[in-house]
Amino acid sequence: MSTPSPKSSLAKLGLYPKPKPFKIMVLGQSGVGKSALVVRFITRRFIGEYDPNLEKIYAFQTVIDNEMVYFEILDSAGDPHESEYTNLESNIRWAEAFILMYSVTDKCSFDECHRLKFLINYNKRRRRISSSMKDSVLETPVVLVGNKVDQPGDRMVSTEEGQRRCKEIGCVCFHEISVRESIDQEMKFARNTC
């Protein structure tokens, strides 16, 4: 008589090992809407005020394309000081996918995405070399997101500039959204990052 495997014993009790979460990091300057995006994605509610220095990991699960997907979403602090760059690089190495976010009403936040994408590429390449991964062709998915399209009178970055920057820095796709007004657009680029 064979003994049942531990996995089948757990399954009989209704306990299943939790699948590995998909780790996403949201990066961008302070005030572009990173926290509002993450909270909107998870709760479907818009909350406009957050502490820009707060960094938090949210655990969340949802069904995408009829499959349960587990997320850990790191909402990064807005503007790290020089002493916090080590932490930023460590967080970049932790993540498996990224959302680079800027405000269409702030040209500086748009330009910052170029530097942040460079940091992502640098740290991911360094990790692949140090762990001697064979498949260095695998690129890390990065989605470029322009927020605050609900403020057309204040717009400083056009849709065309966003699309062009997406191609220039090698992002997998580009979206313009209004976290304040939309609850469905977040799911579109969640599908693109998994």
N, C-alpha and C positions, 0 to 999 in steps of 0.2 A: 504494500500500500504506500503510495507516494504522499508526502506531506505537501499541503498547499503552499504556494509561494506567498511571501509576505504581502505582495501586491494584491493577490486575489483575496487574502484575508481582510485586508483593509477595504477592498471593494465591497465585500459582503457586509461589512459594517457601515457602508455608505461613506467611507472616508477615502478620499483620493488625494494623492500627492498634488499639491498646487503646481500648475505649470509655471515655468520660468516667465517672469514678467518682461515685457518689452520696455526698455528704458529710453525715455525721451527727455531731452533737455531743451528748455525754451530760453533763448538768448536774445538780448537786445538792450538798448539803453534804457535808463530809468524813464518811466512815464509813457512808454509806447503801448502798454496794455497787456503785458505778459501775464500778470496775475489774473487780470480780468478774463483773459482768454482761457486760462487753465480752469478757473472756477466756473466759467460759462460752459465749458466742455463737459465738466463733471456734473454740475448741478442744474444746468440749463437756465441759470439766473445771472443777471448782470449786477455786479457790485463794482462801483467806480473808484473807491478809495482803498489803497493798500499802502503798507509800509514799504518804501522802495529799497530798504536795506535788508528786508527779510528774505531768506532763502528757505524753501520748503519743498519736500518731496510728497507728492500726492499719490496714493495707491488707488487704482480705479479699474473696474472691469466693465466691459460692454460687449455686445454682440455686433460684429462687423462681418458682413457677407455670410450670415448664418453660422458663425464660429465665435466662441467666447474668446475674447482677447483681454489679457491682463496687462495693465500699464503701471509703470512707475514714472511719474512726470516730475521732473525737477524744474521748479520755477526759480530761476537764478536771480540773484540780487542785481539791481540796476547797474550801478557803476562801481566796479571793484576798485579799491585803492591798491597801490603798488604792492603792499604787504599781502593782499589777497589773491594775487595772480597764481600762486602755487595752488590754492584751492580751486580756482577757475580751471586750471589745466587738469587737475585731478578729476573734477566733475566732467570735463570733456572726455577724458579717458573712460569714465564710468558709463557714459551714454552710448546708445546704439543708433540713435537717430536724433535729428535736431530740427527745431523750428527757429529760424532766424527772423526776428520780428522788428519792424520799424514802423514809424508813424508817417503817413503820407503828408502830414502837416509839419514835418521836421526833417530837413535835409541832412542834418548832422547824424540823426539816428539811421538814416538810409546809408550814409557813407560808412558808419560804424559796422554795418553788416559785412563789408568787404574785409575789414580787419578780423572780425570774429570768424569768418569762413577760413581765413588763413590760419588762425589758431586751431580750428577744428582739424584742418588738413595736416598741420604740423604735428599735433599731438597724436592723431590716429596713425600717421605714418611712423612716428617714433615708437608707438606701441607695437605695430606690426613687426618692425625691425627687431625690437627687444624680445618679442615672444617668438621670433623666427617663424612667423606664419607663412605658409607656402603660398597662399592665394592672396598676393598683394594687389591683385586686380580689383578685389572687392572694395567698392567705395561706400562710404558712410552716407546714408540718405539725409539730405538737408533740404528743407522746404523753406522758401523765402515768402514771408507774409507781410503785406502792407496793411496796416490797420488805420482806422479812423476815416474811412471813405464817406462817413456820414457828415463830414465837415468840408464840403467841396469849396467853400469860400476861402478856406485856410490852406488848401492843397499847395504843396511845394514840390512834390514828386509825382510825375505823371505815370500812368499805367505803362506806357511804352518804356519809360526809364526803368521801371521795376522789372519788366519782362527782359529787357536788355541786360540788366545787372544779374538776373537769375542765370542767364546763359553764360555771361562773362565769368562768374565765380563758380559755375558748375553745380548749381542746385538741381534737384530732380524735378521741381515744379515751382510755380509762382501763383499766389492767390492774393487778391485784395479783398478785405473784409471790413465790416464794422462790428466789433465785438459788442458794442452797445445795442445794435439793432437786430443782429442775426443770431439765431441759435442753430441753424442747420449747416452753415458753411464749415464749422469746425470739423464735422464728420467727414467732409470731403477730403481735407488734407490729412486727417487721421488715417484714412485708407491709403493715401499716397506714401505715408511714412512707414507703414507696416510691411 
